[in-house]
Amino acid sequence: MTGGVERRSKQALARQILAGAGLAAVVLLSGCASPSQTSLVLAPIGPVSSARTGPFGEETGSLRVFSATEHRVDGGIDFYPHSPYTIYTPEGKRVRGVQNHIGSADQRPMTVHLPPGRYVVYARAEGHGRVTVPVVIVASRMTVVCLEGKGLAEAGELPSTEVVRLPDGRAAGRRAPEPVQQKAK
């Protein structure tokens, strides 16, 4: 009889060890997903150009993030939807998470409307893992962040000083203008 009790005790111990290991894995993986675990921080990215994205006087601006893509198969067809990302205020308050695609077959990044201001995007960049991207949103304008593929298409038309680049040279976006400093009185 003691053999059965001993076997059950060993099984219970094994379950506890596995449960503890599972909990440790969850804690470690959730730590990897936190904004503080990014290794690459880009310069601030602003609107692509002076082109308007909505009616004059619109109170929000737009953000489109071409994050790293994920391979999915749906009905035997390969799709590459963009990976999700998160938007925070510069003070660290979470604004929202963005799925960045409608369904598994949607390969276009979502357009997010935000009040004008400065934000921080935490996303995955192709070949660079998780990155931190400060962005500037301007009313009626589109800010585009390119973290996959060949990079920002419009970069060839911009002076090199106006382009934010990834370490591999791909254009991630248009450099945001520096904020105007108020003179001390």
C-alpha positions in Angstrom: 0.0 0.0 0.0 2.9 2.4 0.7 4.0 1.9 -2.9 0.7 3.4 -4.2 0.9 6.3 -1.8 4.5 6.9 -2.7 3.7 6.8 -6.4 0.8 9.3 -6.0 3.0 11.6 -3.9 5.6 11.5 -6.7 3.0 12.2 -9.3 1.6 15.1 -7.2 5.2 16.5 -6.8 5.7 16.2 -10.6 2.5 18.1 -11.2 3.6 20.8 -8.8 7.0 21.1 -10.5 5.4 21.3 -14.0 2.8 23.9 -12.7 5.7 26.0 -11.2 7.7 25.7 -14.5 4.6 26.7 -16.5 4.1 29.7 -14.2 7.7 30.7 -14.5 7.5 30.5 -18.3 4.4 32.7 -18.3 6.2 35.3 -16.1 9.3 35.3 -18.3 7.3 35.5 -21.5 5.1 38.3 -20.3 8.3 40.1 -19.3 9.6 39.8 -22.9 6.4 41.5 -24.1 6.7 44.5 -21.9 7.7 47.8 -23.5 10.8 48.0 -21.3 12.3 44.9 -23.0 12.9 46.5 -26.4 16.5 46.8 -27.5 16.2 49.3 -30.4 14.8 52.8 -30.0 14.3 54.9 -33.2 14.3 58.6 -33.6 10.8 60.2 -33.6 8.7 59.7 -36.7 6.2 62.2 -37.9 3.7 62.7 -40.8 4.9 61.5 -44.2 4.2 64.8 -46.0 2.0 67.9 -45.9 -0.7 65.9 -47.7 -4.1 65.9 -45.9 -5.7 62.5 -45.1 -9.1 63.8 -44.2 -11.3 66.9 -44.4 -9.8 70.2 -43.5 -10.1 70.9 -39.8 -10.3 67.2 -38.8 -9.4 66.9 -35.1 -7.6 63.6 -35.3 -4.5 62.4 -37.2 -3.8 58.9 -38.5 -1.1 56.3 -37.8 -0.3 53.3 -40.0 2.4 50.9 -38.8 3.8 48.4 -41.2 5.0 46.0 -38.4 6.8 42.7 -39.1 4.5 40.2 -40.8 3.5 36.8 -39.5 3.0 33.7 -41.8 -0.5 32.3 -41.8 -2.1 29.6 -44.0 -5.9 29.9 -44.6 -7.5 27.4 -46.9 -4.2 26.3 -48.3 -3.2 29.9 -49.2 -0.3 31.7 -47.6 -1.0 35.1 -46.0 1.3 37.6 -44.2 -0.7 39.8 -41.9 1.1 42.5 -39.9 1.9 41.7 -36.2 0.1 43.6 -33.4 1.6 46.6 -31.7 0.8 48.8 -28.7 0.6 52.6 -28.4 1.5 54.5 -25.2 1.8 58.1 -24.1 5.3 59.4 -23.5 4.6 59.1 -19.8 4.0 55.3 -20.1 0.2 55.2 -20.0 -1.2 52.6 -22.4 -3.4 54.2 -25.1 -4.5 51.0 -27.0 -3.4 47.8 -28.5 -3.7 47.4 -32.3 -4.3 44.0 -33.8 -3.0 45.5 -37.1 -5.1 43.3 -39.4 -8.8 42.5 -39.8 -8.5 38.7 -40.3 -5.9 36.0 -41.0 -6.1 36.8 -44.8 -5.8 40.6 -44.4 -2.3 41.7 -45.3 -2.8 45.5 -44.9 -1.9 47.3 -41.7 -4.8 49.1 -39.9 -5.2 52.8 -39.8 -5.6 54.2 -36.3 -7.0 57.6 -35.6 -5.5 59.5 -32.6 -5.7 63.0 -31.2 -2.7 65.1 -32.2 0.3 64.7 -29.9 3.3 62.5 -29.1 3.0 58.8 -28.6 5.3 55.8 -28.3 4.7 52.6 -30.4 6.1 49.2 -29.3 6.1 46.9 -32.3 8.1 44.1 -34.0 10.5 45.1 -36.8 11.5 42.6 -39.4 15.0 41.4 -38.6 15.3 43.5 -35.4 12.7 42.1 -32.9 10.8 44.5 -30.7 11.4 48.2 -31.2 10.4 51.4 -29.6 9.2 54.1 -32.0 8.3 57.6 -30.8 5.7 59.1 -33.2 4.1 62.5 -33.7 0.4 62.6 -34.7 -0.8 65.8 -36.5 -4.5 66.6 -37.2 -5.6 65.6 -40.7 -2.2 64.0 -41.5 -0.9 60.5 -41.8 2.1 59.2 -39.8 3.6 56.1 -41.4 6.1 53.7 -39.7 7.7 51.0 -41.9 9.3 48.2 -40.0 9.0 45.5 -42.7 9.8 45.0 -46.4 11.9 47.6 -48.2 10.9 50.5 -45.9 9.2 53.8 -46.5 8.6 54.2 -50.3 8.7 58.0 -50.1 12.2 58.0 -48.5 13.9 58.4 -51.9 12.2 61.8 -52.4 13.3 63.1 -49.0 16.7 64.6 -47.9 18.6 62.0 -46.0 18.4 64.2 -42.9 14.6 63.8 -42.9 14.6 60.0 -42.8 14.7 57.8 -39.8 16.5 54.5 -40.6 16.7 51.1 -39.1 20.2 49.7 -38.4 20.1 47.8 -41.8 19.6 51.1 -43.7 15.8 50.7 -44.4 13.8 53.9 -44.1 11.4 53.5 -41.1 9.7 56.8 -41.6 10.0 60.6 -42.0 11.8 62.3 -39.1 9.4 64.3 -36.9 10.2 68.0 -36.6 11.7 69.0 -33.3 9.2 70.6 -30.9 9.4 74.4 -30.8 11.1 75.4 -27.6 9.5 78.3 -25.7 12.0 81.0 -24.7 12.2 81.6 -21.0 10.9 85.0 -19.9 
